[in-house]
Amino acid sequence: LSGKTAAQSWTLPLCFDGMPCQVVSGATATVRPGAAPAASGDAVGYFRSEYTPELLHAVIADAPRLKPQERIDLIGDRIALVRAGKSSVGDYMNLAVSLKEEQNAQVLTQLISGLSTVRVRIADEAQGKRLDAWAVKTYGPVYAAMGPVTANESEEQTLRRVELMQLLGGANDPQVVADAQAIAARVLSGDQT
């Protein structure tokens, strides 16, 4: 092998939500998405979407209105690009703020997984402490708004609660730690409610 990488050119369909797919080819391509800024309509693409700063700002602002699978795809793209050094942690955190009221447990799981990646793989100890404080400030009110666990809580609500407790408990949120201790005490005493 010569050690040189040959230039590659791909032809692929690019689909934006609510618009017909476009076929693009060449080493680079510029497309105009129109009113729907997030690439990979219905999350059927097999590529990572990288946006200009202005378009990324618009995509993040619009993220709560995307379909759940598109939000999951956007979250996956953002954290992959952060890990590759092609996007900032700040951009990912802005997305996390935009989606903090997320009602879909699968989307919330993906979002919190990305925050965990930042905490464990990217942040140093001091940054990790600031990230924990940010998580408590950002997601603590979301958790508090859920109220206490009820016997008729939906599975989706329970899954959301578990994800938020994991995030906030790991950040040492005093309310979540107290709630977790109370739940553990009830279960250990034989109370399964």
Sequence and secondary structure as in RCSB ss.txt:
>XXXX:A:sequence
LSGKTAAQSWTLPLCFDGMPCQVVSGATATVRPGAAPAASGDAVGYFRSEYTPELLHAVIADAPRLKPQERIDLI
GDRIALVRAGKSSVGDYMNLAVSLKEEQNAQVLTQLISGLSTVRVRIADEAQGKRLDAWAVKTYGPVYAAMGPVT
ANESEEQTLRRVELMQLLGGANDPQVVADAQAIAARVLSGDQT
>XXXX:A:secstr
  S      EEEEE BTTS  EEEEES      TT  SBSGGG   S     HHHHHHHHHHGGGS HHHHHHHH
HHHHHHHHTTSS HHHHHHHHHHTTT   HHHHHHHHHHHHHIIIII  HHHHHHHHHHHHHHHHHHHHHH S  
TT  HHHHHHHHHHHHHHHHTT HHHHHHHHHHHHHHHTT   
